[in-house]
């Protein structure tokens, strides 16, 4: 029974947004209201804890919006500087086939994800020096091979 009560606000927001096609500016406050009512009366959560959770949600949302605004600023800078058209022309020179272009993007995205994961692991473990010393050769090899393949695709 607890699971059904807990999922009620999510189901309500889903119904309002998807099935009844309400705008988010109307559906989300209703979802918040239902969540608060359930938290207070069913789960007996104190109002101070609900307020603290709301403030934490606002802070997390502000961080996400900060990242999104930075990404949009970077995108608009790239578009207005002509870098996006340069990237598009470079991809067209590599191969006019969108499938090949998608493979190249996936390959480089995979390298990016590996770098992010390695950085996060180093930061969380507190063993930056040891991990970097152990993984520097495979990382350099991987990036060298990716770079060589990229150069071959661009210049051949």
N, C-alpha and C positions, 0 to 999 in steps of 0.2 A: 504494500500500500504506500509505503514511504517513497518508493521510486515513482509511482504515478503522481503523487503530490509534487515531488521535486521537478518532474518534467512538465508540469502544467504550464508554467510561464513560457517555456520554449515552444510548446505545442500551440499555445494561444498566439504567440508572435508569428509562428509559421502560418497558422490559419489566417491571421489578419493580413500578412504581407503577401502570401502566395495565393491562397484560395480566394480571399475577398479583395485582394489588390488594393489595400489601404496604403497610403504613403507612410514611410517610416517615421516621419515626424509625428504621426498620430498613433501608430502601432507601438512604438517603443515606450512611450510614457505609460501606456496601458500595461505593457509587459512589466515595466518597473513597478507600477502600483500593485499588480497582482503578486509580484515577487515579494514586495515588502509586507503585504497582508499575510501571505503564507508564512514568511519568516517570523513575523510577530506572533500570529495566533496559532500556527501549527507547530513550528519549531521552537517557540518561546525565545527568540533571539532578542537581546536587549536593543533598544533604540540607539544607544551609543555605538554598539558594534555594527549596526546597519549603516549608521552615518559614516563610521570609519571605513566600511567596505565601499560605500559610495564615493568617498573622497579618494580612496585607493584606485577605484575604477576611473575616476577623472584624471588622476595622475598618469595611469597607464595609457589612457586614451590620448592624453597630451603628448606622451612620448611617441606613440605610434603616428599621430598627426605630424609631429616634428619630422619624423623620418619621411613620411609621404610628401610633405611640403618640400623638403630638401630634394627628394627624387624628382618631383615635378619641376622645381627650379633648374635642376641639372638637365632634364629633358628639354625644357624650353631654351636653355642656353645652347644645347647641342643642335636643336632645330634652327635657331636663328643664326648660329655661327656657320651653318652649312655642313657640320660634321655628320649629321644623319644622312644627308644625300651622298657624302663621301663613303660612308659605311655601306649604303645601299649600292653604290656603283662598284665598290670593291667586291661585295658579295656577287654582283652580277658578273664581274670578271672571273671570279673563281668558278662559278657554274650558274647557268641560267635555271637549272633545275631546283625548285624549292625544296625538294627532298634532301638533296646534298647540302643545301644551306642549313636546313634544320639539323642535320647530323653534325655539322660543324658547330652550330650554336650549342647543341646538346653536349658535345665534347668539351667545349670551353666552359660551359656551365658546370659540368662535372668536375673540372679542375678547380673552378671557383668554390664549389661546395666542399671539396677536399681541403682546400686552404682554410676555409672558414671553420670546418670541423677540427682541423689540427690546431688552429689558433685558440678555439674555445677549449679544447682539451688541455692545451698548455696553460691557459689562464686559470682553469678550474682546479687543476691538480697542484698548482704551485711549484711545478717541476719544469719550468720553462727551459732552463739550460739543458737538463738531462734529455728531455724529449726532443729538443731541437738537435742536439748532438746525435741522437740515435736515428733521427728521421731525415737529416739533411741530405744524405746521399740519395735515398730513394726519391725524395722530393725533387731534387735537382735533375735526376735522371728522367722522372716523369715530365717535368716542365720542359726539359731539353727535347724529348721526343715529341711532345705536343707542339713546341715551337718549330721544330724541323718539319713536321707534317703540315703545319700552317703555312710555312714558307714555301714548301713544295706545291701546295694547293694554290697559293697566290701567284707564284712566279712561273709555274709550268703550265 
